[in-house]
Amino acid sequence: MRLNIYHETHYRFGEAAEHSTQYLRLTPRPDSCQHVCHWQLSTPGKVRSWTDGFGNFAHISVQDGKHDEVAVIVRGEVETLDTAGIVPPDDGLPPLMFLRETRLTAVNEPLRALAEPFRERIEDEGAIAALHAVMMKLMDVIEYRSGHTDADSTAAEALDHGYGVCQDLAHIFIACCRCLGIPARYVSGYLFDDGNTIGSVASHAWAEAYIDDLGWISFDPTNGISATESYVRLAVALDYDGASPIRGVRRGGGMEDMTVRIEVVNE
């Protein structure tokens, strides 16, 4: 599938800012399930690129001098392949790194109680079948509801509320995996809406769990499926904090208004 992607994030400030810095993970990873045909990032200020510790393509954009808005625009074309949601074992850091608990995926007693019943299923049916069951369980117990959680919401908080968005569902799934001793990581990216998807289509988040002798297997607990050719991977990390597409700081500027426009089109 050839997907054309346009993603614009526009910040407007109530008064002039003196300095702003944007950390960007908005360039798709080249891997076995996707090929970047062409990709362009544009934003004011000086831009420097690097590869972060998780192997993600990243940029930092710095704008000095008085300014009352910042626009970040990416556009390009990605050819995707359906690999049954499997990424090879050598994709990124060693799997055991992804057993580490983070602020957003910390396991409390309710999360442990959610995960523990699947430990026996891992022994009886295998890890893949058990994790698919975990994914379907999350669809039952967590209602997709936008506007009620934010980037700082933890897996424990979302489970307690009983609702959240794709980011929250991914964090809960990751916490369950780590509780069961299975390495798992957060994935940010884009999702083409084929008419059957749930949640924040276009911009999306899901999880990948590591299965010995097979590799990283994707699980999208928002939609109850593994990734298909409709998915484009931007970044992987321990949680949202390490894979967020845009994160910024500024000096001055007063109140901020942000608008986002994303289009993912199958050509």
Secondary structure, 3 states (H helix, E strand, C coil): CEEEEEEEEEEEEEEEEEEEEEEEEEECCCECCEEEEEEEEECCCEEEEEECCCCCEEEEEEEEEEEEEEEEEEEEEEEECCCCCEECCCCCCCHHHHHCCCCCCCCCHHHHHHHCHHHHHHHHHCHHHHHHHHHHHHHHHCEECCCCCCCCCCHHHHHHHCEECHHHHHHHHHHHHHHCCCCEEEEEEEECCCCCCCCCCEEEEEEEEEECCCEEEEEECCCCECCCCCEEEEEEECCHHHHCCEEEEEEECCCEEEEEEEEEEEC
